[in-house]
Amino acid sequence: MNEEVNKPIPSPCVGVCALDENDLCIACQRSGIEIGEWGVYSNEEKKAVLVKIKQREAGDLSE
């Protein structure tokens, strides 16, 4: 089995937790729910959140 598949995906947290008026962290761009659920997400769910973060950083809020 490929070890990369089971390797944990680290949290994008940078230690500055502050949610804005849209419930997004001003530092890591995750929602409050994504932050709270990160520890129970599967690697696939975490990858999906990382894609959303990239979209948010690019200004695409049309999720």
Secondary structure, DSSP 8 states (H G I E B T S, - for coil): --HHHHS-------S---B-TTSBBTTT--BHHHHHHGGG--HHHHHHHHHHHHHHHTT----
